[in-house]
Amino acid sequence: MSCWMVTGERQAIRIRGLYLKTVLRQDIAFFDTETTTGEVIGRMSGDTFLIQDALGDKVLFCI
């Protein structure tokens, strides 16, 4: 059980890093017109938590 939880945590960390790199590559106008800082942070933490939860608990129950 803990193996899947560790796997989910590692993937979430990797995805957070890739997401941050992608966001930082955006033009500055992206942050002025299309989104806010809070929205970026909320989406990053929320989406990666869902992925971590799916890989950690849900995959274990499927197996």
N, CA, C, O and CB atoms as a CASP TS submission, in Angstrom:
PFRMAT TS
TARGET T0000
AUTHOR 0000-0000-0000
METHOD Language model
MODEL 1
PARENT N/A
ATOM      1  N   MET     1       0.822  -1.192   0.000  1.00  0.00           N
ATOM      2  CA  MET     1       0.000   0.000   0.000  1.00  0.00           C
ATOM      3  C   MET     1       0.868   1.259   0.000  1.00  0.00           C
ATOM      4  O   MET     1       0.598   2.198  -0.749  1.00  0.00           O
ATOM      5  CB  MET     1      -0.936  -0.003   1.205  1.00  0.00           C
ATOM      6  N   SER     2       1.886   1.280   0.820  1.00  0.00           N
ATOM      7  CA  SER     2       2.720   2.481   0.899  1.00  0.00           C
ATOM      8  C   SER     2       3.504   2.705  -0.391  1.00  0.00           C
ATOM      9  O   SER     2       3.866   3.839  -0.706  1.00  0.00           O
ATOM     10  CB  SER     2       3.682   2.378   2.081  1.00  0.00           C
ATOM     11  N   CYS     3       3.766   1.651  -1.129  1.00  0.00           N
ATOM     12  CA  CYS     3       4.482   1.783  -2.404  1.00  0.00           C
ATOM     13  C   CYS     3       3.699   2.672  -3.366  1.00  0.00           C
ATOM     14  O   CYS     3       4.282   3.531  -4.028  1.00  0.00           O
ATOM     15  CB  CYS     3       4.726   0.393  -3.039  1.00  0.00           C
ATOM     16  N   TRP     4       2.379   2.474  -3.450  1.00  0.00           N
ATOM     17  CA  TRP     4       1.557   3.274  -4.344  1.00  0.00           C
ATOM     18  C   TRP     4       1.437   4.713  -3.862  1.00  0.00           C
ATOM     19  O   TRP     4       1.344   5.639  -4.667  1.00  0.00           O
ATOM     20  CB  TRP     4       0.179   2.657  -4.479  1.00  0.00           C
ATOM     21  N   MET     5       1.441   4.894  -2.555  1.00  0.00           N
ATOM     22  CA  MET     5       1.363   6.250  -2.013  1.00  0.00           C
ATOM     23  C   MET     5       2.646   7.015  -2.305  1.00  0.00           C
ATOM     24  O   MET     5       2.602   8.201  -2.634  1.00  0.00           O
ATOM     25  CB  MET     5       1.096   6.215  -0.498  1.00  0.00           C
ATOM     26  N   VAL     6       3.786   6.348  -2.186  1.00  0.00           N
ATOM     27  CA  VAL     6       5.072   6.971  -2.503  1.00  0.00           C
ATOM     28  C   VAL     6       5.152   7.286  -3.992  1.00  0.00           C
ATOM     29  O   VAL     6       5.654   8.342  -4.379  1.00  0.00           O
ATOM     30  CB  VAL     6       6.240   6.054  -2.085  1.00  0.00           C
ATOM     31  N   THR     7       4.666   6.383  -4.816  1.00  0.00           N
ATOM     32  CA  THR     7       4.651   6.617  -6.250  1.00  0.00           C
ATOM     33  C   THR     7       3.790   7.823  -6.601  1.00  0.00           C
ATOM     34  O   THR     7       4.183   8.649  -7.425  1.00  0.00           O
ATOM     35  CB  THR     7       4.146   5.381  -6.982  1.00  0.00           C
ATOM     36  N   GLY     8       2.631   7.926  -5.985  1.00  0.00           N
ATOM     37  CA  GLY     8       1.763   9.073  -6.228  1.00  0.00           C
ATOM     38  C   GLY     8       2.405  10.376  -5.795  1.00  0.00           C
ATOM     39  O   GLY     8       2.283  11.388  -6.484  1.00  0.00           O
ATOM     40  N   GLU     9       3.089  10.361  -4.658  1.00  0.00           N
ATOM     41  CA  GLU     9       3.765  11.565  -4.164  1.00  0.00           C
ATOM     42  C   GLU     9       4.905  11.976  -5.094  1.00  0.00           C
ATOM     43  O   GLU     9       5.073  13.163  -5.377  1.00  0.00           O
ATOM     44  CB  GLU     9       4.303  11.334  -2.742  1.00  0.00           C
ATOM     45  N   ARG    10       5.676  11.027  -5.564  1.00  0.00           N
ATOM     46  CA  ARG    10       6.781  11.337  -6.475  1.00  0.00           C
ATOM     47  C   ARG    10       6.289  11.906  -7.793  1.00  0.00           C
ATOM     48  O   ARG    10       6.870  12.854  -8.322  1.00  0.00           O
ATOM     49  CB  ARG    10       7.610  10.095  -6.735  1.00  0.00           C
ATOM     50  N   GLN    11       5.220  11.328  -8.323  1.00  0.00           N
ATOM     51  CA  GLN    11       4.671  11.841  -9.579  1.00  0.00           C
ATOM     52  C   GLN    11       4.099  13.243  -9.389  1.00  0.00           C
ATOM     53  O   GLN    11       4.234  14.091 -10.271  1.00  0.00           O
ATOM     54  CB  GLN    11       3.587  10.894 -10.117  1.00  0.00           C
ATOM     55  N   ALA    12       3.464  13.489  -8.253  1.00  0.00           N
ATOM     56  CA  ALA    12       2.911  14.815  -7.986  1.00  0.00           C
ATOM     57  C   ALA    12       4.028  15.862  -7.893  1.00  0.00           C
ATOM     58  O   ALA    12       3.876  16.974  -8.398  1.00  0.00           O
ATOM     59  CB  ALA    12       2.083  14.798  -6.683  1.00  0.00           C
ATOM     60  N   ILE    13       5.129  15.517  -7.260  1.00  0.00           N
ATOM     61  CA  ILE    13       6.267  16.439  -7.174  1.00  0.00           C
ATOM     62  C   ILE    13       6.823  16.730  -8.559  1.00  0.00           C
ATOM     63  O   ILE    13       7.138  17.876  -8.879  1.00  0.00           O
ATOM     64  CB  ILE    13       7.372  15.859  -6.270  1.00  0.00           C
ATOM     65  N   ARG    14       6.943  15.706  -9.369  1.00  0.00           N
ATOM     66  CA  ARG    14       7.460  15.882 -10.729  1.00  0.00           C
ATOM     67  C   ARG    14       6.523  16.756 -11.563  1.00  0.00           C
ATOM     68  O   ARG    14       6.980  17.631 -12.297  1.00  0.00           O
ATOM     69  CB  ARG    14       7.654  14.515 -11.409  1.00  0.00           C
ATOM     70  N   ILE    15       5.234  16.524 -11.454  1.00  0.00           N
ATOM     71  CA  ILE    15       4.261  17.292 -12.218  1.00  0.00           C
ATOM     72  C   ILE    15       4.240  18.744 -11.760  1.00  0.00           C
ATOM     73  O   ILE    15       4.115  19.650 -12.585  1.00  0.00           O
ATOM     74  CB  ILE    15       2.869  16.675 -12.086  1.00  0.00           C
ATOM     75  N   ARG    16       4.361  18.979 -10.448  1.00  0.00           N
ATOM     76  CA  ARG    16       4.412  20.357  -9.946  1.00  0.00           C
ATOM     77  C   ARG    16       5.599  21.110 -10.534  1.00  0.00           C
ATOM     78  O   ARG    16       5.475  22.272 -10.921  1.00  0.00           O
ATOM     79  CB  ARG    16       4.491  20.368  -8.412  1.00  0.00           C
ATOM     80  N   GLY    17       6.746  20.447 -10.599  1.00  0.00           N
ATOM     81  CA  GLY    17       7.937  21.082 -11.177  1.00  0.00           C
ATOM     82  C   GLY    17       7.758  21.411 -12.645  1.00  0.00           C
ATOM     83  O   GLY    17       8.119  22.502 -13.086  1.00  0.00           O
ATOM     84  N   LEU    18       7.206  20.481 -13.402  1.00  0.00           N
ATOM     85  CA  LEU    18       6.963  20.719 -14.827  1.00  0.00           C
ATOM     86  C   LEU    18       5.916  21.806 -15.036  1.00  0.00           C
ATOM     87  O   LEU    18       6.037  22.622 -15.949  1.00  0.00           O
ATOM     88  CB  LEU    18       6.518  19.426 -15.515  1.00  0.00           C
ATOM     89  N   TYR    19       4.902  21.817 -14.201  1.00  0.00           N
ATOM     90  CA  TYR    19       3.851  22.841 -14.300  1.00  0.00           C
ATOM     91  C   TYR    19       4.432  24.219 -14.025  1.00  0.00           C
ATOM     92  O   TYR    19       4.119  25.182 -14.724  1.00  0.00           O
ATOM     93  CB  TYR    19       2.696  22.542 -13.313  1.00  0.00           C
ATOM     94  N   LEU    20       5.280  24.311 -13.004  1.00  0.00           N
ATOM     95  CA  LEU    20       5.902  25.591 -12.666  1.00  0.00           C
ATOM     96  C   LEU    20       6.790  26.090 -13.802  1.00  0.00           C
ATOM     97  O   LEU    20       6.766  27.275 -14.133  1.00  0.00           O
ATOM     98  CB  LEU    20       6.721  25.463 -11.379  1.00  0.00           C
ATOM     99  N   LYS    21       7.577  25.186 -14.403  1.00  0.00           N
ATOM    100  CA  LYS    21       8.411  25.577 -15.534  1.00  0.00           C
ATOM    101  C   LYS    21       7.570  26.108 -16.682  1.00  0.00           C
ATOM    102  O   LYS    21       7.931  27.099 -17.316  1.00  0.00           O
ATOM    103  CB  LYS    21       9.251  24.400 -16.006  1.00  0.00           C
ATOM    104  N   THR    22       6.457  25.454 -16.948  1.00  0.00           N
ATOM    105  CA  THR    22       5.581  25.872 -18.037  1.00  0.00           C
ATOM    106  C   THR    22       4.962  27.234 -17.760  1.00  0.00           C
ATOM    107  O   THR    22       4.879  28.072 -18.658  1.00  0.00           O
ATOM    108  CB  THR    22       4.486  24.839 -18.261  1.00  0.00           C
ATOM    109  N   VAL    23       4.531  27.458 -16.537  1.00  0.00           N
ATOM    110  CA  VAL    23       3.918  28.737 -16.187  1.00  0.00           C
ATOM    111  C   VAL    23       4.936  29.860 -16.275  1.00  0.00           C
ATOM    112  O   VAL    23       4.614  30.956 -16.735  1.00  0.00           O
ATOM    113  CB  VAL    23       3.314  28.679 -14.781  1.00  0.00           C
ATOM    114  N   LEU    24       6.151  29.601 -15.840  1.00  0.00           N
ATOM    115  CA  LEU    24       7.177  30.637 -15.868  1.00  0.00           C
ATOM    116  C   LEU    24       7.631  30.988 -17.285  1.00  0.00           C
ATOM    117  O   LEU    24       8.209  32.054 -17.496  1.00  0.00           O
ATOM    118  CB  LEU    24       8.363  30.196 -15.054  1.00  0.00           C
ATOM    119  N   ARG    25       7.381  30.116 -18.249  1.00  0.00           N
ATOM    120  CA  ARG    25       7.732  30.403 -19.636  1.00  0.00           C
ATOM    121  C   ARG    25       6.708  31.294 -20.338  1.00  0.00           C
ATOM    122  O   ARG    25       6.965  31.775 -21.441  1.00  0.00           O
ATOM    123  CB  ARG    25       7.882  29.114 -20.399  1.00  0.00           C
ATOM    124  N   GLN    26       5.562  31.517 -19.716  1.00  0.00           N
ATOM    125  CA  GLN    26       4.511  32.340 -20.326  1.00  0.00           C
ATOM    126  C   GLN    26       4.962  33.792 -20.414  1.00  0.00           C
ATOM    127  O   GLN    26       5.792  34.248 -19.627  1.00  0.00           O
ATOM    128  CB  GLN    26       3.195  32.235 -19.520  1.00  0.00           C
ATOM    129  N   ASP    27       4.403  34.511 -21.382  1.00  0.00           N
ATOM    130  CA  ASP    27       4.650  35.947 -21.475  1.00  0.00           C
ATOM    131  C   ASP    27       4.044  36.649 -20.269  1.00  0.00           C
ATOM    132  O   ASP    27       3.109  36.135 -19.654  1.00  0.00           O
ATOM    133  CB  ASP    27       4.070  36.525 -22.790  1.00  0.00           C
ATOM    134  N   ILE    28       4.563  37.800 -19.934  1.00  0.00           N
ATOM    135  CA  ILE    28       4.070  38.540 -18.784  1.00  0.00           C
ATOM    136  C   ILE    28       2.624  38.986 -18.995  1.00  0.00           C
ATOM    137  O   ILE    28       1.887  39.167 -18.026  1.00  0.00           O
ATOM    138  CB  ILE    28       4.962  39.748 -18.513  1.00  0.00           C
ATOM    139  N   ALA    29       2.217  39.164 -20.238  1.00  0.00           N
ATOM    140  CA  ALA    29       0.834  39.553 -20.538  1.00  0.00           C
ATOM    141  C   ALA    29      -0.158  38.473 -20.119  1.00  0.00           C
ATOM    142  O   ALA    29      -1.314  38.776 -19.822  1.00  0.00           O
ATOM    143  CB  ALA    29       0.678  39.848 -22.030  1.00  0.00           C
ATOM    144  N   PHE    30       0.279  37.230 -20.093  1.00  0.00           N
ATOM    145  CA  PHE    30      -0.578  36.127 -19.662  1.00  0.00           C
ATOM    146  C   PHE    30      -1.069  36.363 -18.240  1.00  0.00           C
ATOM    147  O   PHE    30      -2.233  36.103 -17.934  1.00  0.00           O
ATOM    148  CB  PHE    30       0.173  34.787 -19.752  1.00  0.00           C
ATOM    149  N   PHE    31      -0.201  36.847 -17.380  1.00  0.00           N
ATOM    150  CA  PHE    31      -0.563  37.077 -15.987  1.00  0.00           C
ATOM    151  C   PHE    31      -1.374  38.358 -15.812  1.00  0.00           C
ATOM    152  O   PHE    31      -2.130  38.488 -14.849  1.00  0.00           O
ATOM    153  CB  PHE    31       0.686  37.137 -15.129  1.00  0.00           C
ATOM    154  N   ASP    32      -1.220  39.301 -16.734  1.00  0.00           N
ATOM    155  CA  ASP    32      -1.963  40.550 -16.641  1.00  0.00           C
ATOM    156  C   ASP    32      -3.402  40.410 -17.117  1.00  0.00           C
ATOM    157  O   ASP    32      -4.311  41.013 -16.545  1.00  0.00           O
ATOM    158  CB  ASP    32      -1.268  41.619 -17.438  1.00  0.00           C
ATOM    159  N   THR    33      -3.610  39.615 -18.164  1.00  0.00           N
ATOM    160  CA  THR    33      -4.931  39.591 -18.785  1.00  0.00           C
ATOM    161  C   THR    33      -5.707  38.303 -18.549  1.00  0.00           C
ATOM    162  O   THR    33      -6.926  38.353 -18.391  1.00  0.00           O
ATOM    163  CB  THR    33      -4.792  39.811 -20.246  1.00  0.00           C
ATOM    164  N   GLU    34      -5.053  37.168 -18.521  1.00  0.00           N
ATOM    165  CA  GLU    34      -5.777  35.903 -18.534  1.00  0.00           C
ATOM    166  C   GLU    34      -5.914  35.220 -17.178  1.00  0.00           C
ATOM    167  O   GLU    34      -6.838  34.426 -17.000  1.00  0.00           O
ATOM    168  CB  GLU    34      -5.110  34.981 -19.462  1.00  0.00           C
ATOM    169  N   THR    35      -5.059  35.485 -16.240  1.00  0.00           N
ATOM    170  CA  THR    35      -5.097  34.755 -14.981  1.00  0.00           C
ATOM    171  C   THR    35      -4.538  35.599 -13.843  1.00  0.00           C
ATOM    172  O   THR    35      -3.950  36.657 -14.066  1.00  0.00           O
ATOM    173  CB  THR    35      -4.316  33.448 -15.101  1.00  0.00           C
ATOM    174  N   THR    36      -4.731  35.114 -12.619  1.00  0.00           N
ATOM    175  CA  THR    36      -4.163  35.764 -11.447  1.00  0.00           C
ATOM    176  C   THR    36      -3.209  34.793 -10.769  1.00  0.00           C
ATOM    177  O   THR    36      -3.219  33.596 -11.053  1.00  0.00           O
ATOM    178  CB  THR    36      -5.277  36.231 -10.465  1.00  0.00           C
ATOM    179  N   THR    37      -2.393  35.315  -9.879  1.00  0.00           N
ATOM    180  CA  THR    37      -1.432  34.466  -9.179  1.00  0.00           C
ATOM    181  C   THR    37      -2.136  33.412  -8.339  1.00  0.00           C
ATOM    182  O   THR    37      -1.719  32.255  -8.314  1.00  0.00           O
ATOM    183  CB  THR    37      -0.521  35.311  -8.297  1.00  0.00           C
ATOM    184  N   GLY    38      -3.186  33.803  -7.663  1.00  0.00           N
ATOM    185  CA  GLY    38      -3.934  32.859  -6.830  1.00  0.00           C
ATOM    186  C   GLY    38      -4.545  31.729  -7.626  1.00  0.00           C
ATOM    187  O   GLY    38      -4.606  30.590  -7.163  1.00  0.00           O
ATOM    188  N   GLU    39      -4.997  32.047  -8.821  1.00  0.00           N
ATOM    189  CA  GLU    39      -5.584  31.024  -9.672  1.00  0.00           C
ATOM    190  C   GLU    39      -4.531  30.009 -10.114  1.00  0.00           C
ATOM    191  O   GLU    39      -4.801  28.808 -10.143  1.00  0.00           O
ATOM    192  CB  GLU    39      -6.247  31.665 -10.891  1.00  0.00           C
ATOM    193  N   VAL    40      -3.347  30.479 -10.454  1.00  0.00           N
ATOM    194  CA  VAL    40      -2.269  29.582 -10.876  1.00  0.00           C
ATOM    195  C   VAL    40      -1.884  28.647  -9.731  1.00  0.00           C
ATOM    196  O   VAL    40      -1.744  27.440  -9.931  1.00  0.00           O
ATOM    197  CB  VAL    40      -1.036  30.390 -11.349  1.00  0.00           C
ATOM    198  N   ILE    41      -1.715  29.198  -8.551  1.00  0.00           N
ATOM    199  CA  ILE    41      -1.332  28.392  -7.394  1.00  0.00           C
ATOM    200  C   ILE    41      -2.429  27.401  -7.034  1.00  0.00           C
ATOM    201  O   ILE    41      -2.152  26.241  -6.732  1.00  0.00           O
ATOM    202  CB  ILE    41      -1.020  29.290  -6.195  1.00  0.00           C
ATOM    203  N   GLY    42      -3.667  27.860  -7.068  1.00  0.00           N
ATOM    204  CA  GLY    42      -4.785  26.976  -6.756  1.00  0.00           C
ATOM    205  C   GLY    42      -4.923  25.826  -7.720  1.00  0.00           C
ATOM    206  O   GLY    42      -5.163  24.688  -7.316  1.00  0.00           O
ATOM    207  N   ARG    43      -4.771  26.127  -9.005  1.00  0.00           N
ATOM    208  CA  ARG    43      -4.864  25.068 -10.006  1.00  0.00           C
ATOM    209  C   ARG    43      -3.722  24.071  -9.868  1.00  0.00           C
ATOM    210  O   ARG    43      -3.926  22.862  -9.973  1.00  0.00           O
ATOM    211  CB  ARG    43      -4.868  25.664 -11.409  1.00  0.00           C
ATOM    212  N   MET    44      -2.517  24.587  -9.630  1.00  0.00           N
ATOM    213  CA  MET    44      -1.362  23.699  -9.521  1.00  0.00           C
ATOM    214  C   MET    44      -1.519  22.754  -8.327  1.00  0.00           C
ATOM    215  O   MET    44      -1.314  21.549  -8.468  1.00  0.00           O
ATOM    216  CB  MET    44      -0.064  24.519  -9.386  1.00  0.00           C
ATOM    217  N   SER    45      -1.870  23.272  -7.181  1.00  0.00           N
ATOM    218  CA  SER    45      -1.983  22.415  -6.002  1.00  0.00           C
ATOM    219  C   SER    45      -3.197  21.504  -6.094  1.00  0.00           C
ATOM    220  O   SER    45      -3.119  20.338  -5.707  1.00  0.00           O
ATOM    221  CB  SER    45      -2.063  23.262  -4.736  1.00  0.00           C
ATOM    222  N   GLY    46      -4.308  22.007  -6.593  1.00  0.00           N
ATOM    223  CA  GLY    46      -5.518  21.194  -6.692  1.00  0.00           C
ATOM    224  C   GLY    46      -5.393  20.052  -7.685  1.00  0.00           C
ATOM    225  O   GLY    46      -5.765  18.916  -7.389  1.00  0.00           O
ATOM    226  N   ASP    47      -4.871  20.356  -8.858  1.00  0.00           N
ATOM    227  CA  ASP    47      -4.739  19.329  -9.894  1.00  0.00           C
ATOM    228  C   ASP    47      -3.731  18.257  -9.509  1.00  0.00           C
ATOM    229  O   ASP    47      -3.967  17.069  -9.729  1.00  0.00           O
ATOM    230  CB  ASP    47      -4.332  19.964 -11.211  1.00  0.00           C
ATOM    231  N   THR    48      -2.612  18.673  -8.936  1.00  0.00           N
ATOM    232  CA  THR    48      -1.614  17.671  -8.552  1.00  0.00           C
ATOM    233  C   THR    48      -2.096  16.835  -7.371  1.00  0.00           C
ATOM    234  O   THR    48      -1.716  15.671  -7.245  1.00  0.00           O
ATOM    235  CB  THR    48      -0.283  18.349  -8.206  1.00  0.00           C
ATOM    236  N   PHE    49      -2.926  17.412  -6.504  1.00  0.00           N
ATOM    237  CA  PHE    49      -3.485  16.607  -5.409  1.00  0.00           C
ATOM    238  C   PHE    49      -4.412  15.532  -5.953  1.00  0.00           C
ATOM    239  O   PHE    49      -4.412  14.405  -5.458  1.00  0.00           O
ATOM    240  CB  PHE    49      -4.243  17.499  -4.407  1.00  0.00           C
ATOM    241  N   LEU    50      -5.200  15.868  -6.963  1.00  0.00           N
ATOM    242  CA  LEU    50      -6.085  14.872  -7.562  1.00  0.00           C
ATOM    243  C   LEU    50      -5.295  13.736  -8.203  1.00  0.00           C
ATOM    244  O   LEU    50      -5.672  12.570  -8.083  1.00  0.00           O
ATOM    245  CB  LEU    50      -6.991  15.525  -8.599  1.00  0.00           C
ATOM    246  N   ILE    51      -4.210  14.069  -8.876  1.00  0.00           N
ATOM    247  CA  ILE    51      -3.369  13.048  -9.494  1.00  0.00           C
ATOM    248  C   ILE    51      -2.720  12.180  -8.424  1.00  0.00           C
ATOM    249  O   ILE    51      -2.680  10.957  -8.552  1.00  0.00           O
ATOM    250  CB  ILE    51      -2.293  13.694 -10.384  1.00  0.00           C
ATOM    251  N   GLN    52      -2.216  12.808  -7.379  1.00  0.00           N
ATOM    252  CA  GLN    52      -1.591  12.070  -6.286  1.00  0.00           C
ATOM    253  C   GLN    52      -2.596  11.133  -5.627  1.00  0.00           C
ATOM    254  O   GLN    52      -2.267   9.985  -5.328  1.00  0.00           O
ATOM    255  CB  GLN    52      -1.006  13.037  -5.249  1.00  0.00           C
ATOM    256  N   ASP    53      -3.800  11.603  -5.401  1.00  0.00           N
ATOM    257  CA  ASP    53      -4.843  10.785  -4.786  1.00  0.00           C
ATOM    258  C   ASP    53      -5.213   9.613  -5.676  1.00  0.00           C
ATOM    259  O   ASP    53      -5.400   8.495  -5.196  1.00  0.00           O
ATOM    260  CB  ASP    53      -6.079  11.628  -4.491  1.00  0.00           C
ATOM    261  N   ALA    54      -5.318   9.870  -6.976  1.00  0.00           N
ATOM    262  CA  ALA    54      -5.673   8.801  -7.908  1.00  0.00           C
ATOM    263  C   ALA    54      -4.586   7.739  -7.975  1.00  0.00           C
ATOM    264  O   ALA    54      -4.886   6.545  -7.983  1.00  0.00           O
ATOM    265  CB  ALA    54      -5.926   9.372  -9.297  1.00  0.00           C
ATOM    266  N   LEU    55      -3.332   8.162  -8.022  1.00  0.00           N
ATOM    267  CA  LEU    55      -2.241   7.182  -8.098  1.00  0.00           C
ATOM    268  C   LEU    55      -2.037   6.453  -6.775  1.00  0.00           C
ATOM    269  O   LEU    55      -1.667   5.279  -6.769  1.00  0.00           O
ATOM    270  CB  LEU    55      -0.944   7.869  -8.509  1.00  0.00           C
ATOM    271  N   GLY    56      -2.270   7.119  -5.679  1.00  0.00           N
ATOM    272  CA  GLY    56      -2.013   6.509  -4.379  1.00  0.00           C
ATOM    273  C   GLY    56      -3.084   5.553  -3.927  1.00  0.00           C
ATOM    274  O   GLY    56      -2.788   4.400  -3.610  1.00  0.00           O
ATOM    275  N   ASP    57      -4.319   6.000  -3.890  1.00  0.00           N
ATOM    276  CA  ASP    57      -5.393   5.186  -3.319  1.00  0.00           C
ATOM    277  C   ASP    57      -6.203   4.441  -4.360  1.00  0.00           C
ATOM    278  O   ASP    57      -6.487   3.255  -4.194  1.00  0.00           O
ATOM    279  CB  ASP    57      -6.306   6.048  -2.513  1.00  0.00           C
ATOM    280  N   LYS    58      -6.568   5.105  -5.401  1.00  0.00           N
ATOM    281  CA  LYS    58      -7.482   4.508  -6.380  1.00  0.00           C
ATOM    282  C   LYS    58      -6.849   3.350  -7.153  1.00  0.00           C
ATOM    283  O   LYS    58      -7.507   2.344  -7.418  1.00  0.00           O
ATOM    284  CB  LYS    58      -7.953   5.567  -7.354  1.00  0.00           C
ATOM    285  N   VAL    59      -5.593   3.491  -7.508  1.00  0.00           N
ATOM    286  CA  VAL    59      -4.918   2.398  -8.228  1.00  0.00           C
ATOM    287  C   VAL    59      -4.809   1.170  -7.329  1.00  0.00           C
ATOM    288  O   VAL    59      -4.965   0.040  -7.793  1.00  0.00           O
ATOM    289  CB  VAL    59      -3.506   2.840  -8.710  1.00  0.00           C
ATOM    290  N   LEU    60      -4.547   1.390  -6.070  1.00  0.00           N
ATOM    291  CA  LEU    60      -4.444   0.272  -5.126  1.00  0.00           C
ATOM    292  C   LEU    60      -5.756  -0.489  -5.034  1.00  0.00           C
ATOM    293  O   LEU    60      -5.748  -1.719  -4.998  1.00  0.00           O
ATOM    294  CB  LEU    60      -4.034   0.776  -3.739  1.00  0.00           C
ATOM    295  N   PHE    61      -6.879   0.211  -4.996  1.00  0.00           N
ATOM    296  CA  PHE    61      -8.178  -0.455  -4.909  1.00  0.00           C
ATOM    297  C   PHE    61      -8.528  -1.177  -6.191  1.00  0.00           C
ATOM    298  O   PHE    61      -9.218  -2.195  -6.151  1.00  0.00           O
ATOM    299  CB  PHE    61      -9.260   0.546  -4.576  1.00  0.00           C
ATOM    300  N   CYS    62      -8.070  -0.679  -7.331  1.00  0.00           N
ATOM    301  CA  CYS    62      -8.329  -1.356  -8.602  1.00  0.00           C
ATOM    302  C   CYS    62      -7.575  -2.680  -8.708  1.00  0.00           C
ATOM    303  O   CYS    62      -8.057  -3.654  -9.286  1.00  0.00           O
ATOM    304  CB  CYS    62      -7.945  -0.449  -9.764  1.00  0.00           C
ATOM    305  N   ILE    63      -6.376  -2.678  -8.131  1.00  0.00           N
ATOM    306  CA  ILE    63      -5.551  -3.890  -8.198  1.00  0.00           C
ATOM    307  C   ILE    63      -6.092  -4.908  -7.214  1.00  0.00           C
ATOM    308  O   ILE    63      -5.549  -6.007  -7.101  1.00  0.00           O
ATOM    309  CB  ILE    63      -4.055  -3.576  -7.895  1.00  0.00           C
TER
END
